[in-house]
Amino acid sequence: MASAEELHGAACRLPGVEEGTHFGMTAYTVDGKGFASLTKDGWLQLRFPPDTVDDLLAAHPAAEALSRGDTSIGIRVRLAELSSTDMVALLHASSRIR
């Protein structure tokens, strides 16, 4: 089970990552572009291209699609439902997408 402290440490160790807030959530950016945020109720939201979302949902059954209007923008999953290993892998993958 991953924790907010592990998320913070893993995200801040990635190259070029800055921590801030976005709509009251802890958020992480690279080159000014958001790739991950943690809601106050424990949802980790990760940006991914629309064409990768179905594969991510299949690999992480506890995850849900994250959309803005009709556009898929990534996935969200309760941080407590992810292993630390899966959380780090998802963070790495999301942070590399520009």
N, C-alpha and C positions, 0 to 999 in steps of 0.2 A: 504494500500500500504506500503510495507516494504522499509526501507531505508538502505543505507550502514552503517550508524551509528548504527542502530538497529541490523544489522547483526554482526557488530564488538562486540557490547555489549553482545549479546546472545551467540556468539561463545566463547568469552573470559570467560564467566561465566561457561562454561562446564568444568568438571573435566579433568585435564591434557592437556588442549588445549594450543597450542603455535601458535602464529601468525607469519607469515613470508611472503615470496614471492615465486612464482613459475612462471617462464617465464614472469615476469613482472606483474603478478596478485597478489592481496592479497590472501593469502592461509592460511588455518588452518589445523593443524595436531594434532594427538594424538599418543603418543609413536613413533613419527617420520613418521607416515603414514598419508598422505593427505586424507582429507575427504570432504573438501569444498574449493572453490575458487571463487573469483569475478572478472570477466573480466573487462577491462577498459570501455567496452560499456554496462555494467550493467547485464550481464548474471551470475546467480548463478549456479555454477557447483557442483554437489553433487555425491559422489561415493556411489554406491549400487551394490549388487550382481546381476548378469544377471537375475536370476529367480524372482527378485522383480520388475524389471523395468516396465513390462507391467501393473502391478497393480498400480504403482505410476503414470504412464501416464494416466491411466483411472481416477484416483483420482484427477489429476492435468492436465486438458485439455490444459493449456497453455504451459506445459512442452514438451520438446523434449528428445529423447533418446540421450545419450552421448556415443560415441563409440571410441575405439582405434582399427583401422583396422576393422576386422570382429567381434571384441569382444565388447559386451555391458559392459560399466563400470559405468553407472549411468544415471543421468538425468541432464538437464540444463533448467533453466527457467529464464525469465527476473525478476529480483528482484522486480521491480515496479509492476509486475502482481501478486505478492504474498501478502496475508494478513500477518501481523506480526505474527499472531498465526500459520499459515501454515509454514512460514519460520522457526520459532522456532521448530516446530514439525519435519520438515525435517532435520534440523541441528542436533537435538537430535538423530534421527534415524540413520543418516549417521555417526555420531561420534562414535556410539557404534559398528559399523561393523569393525572387524579386519581381 
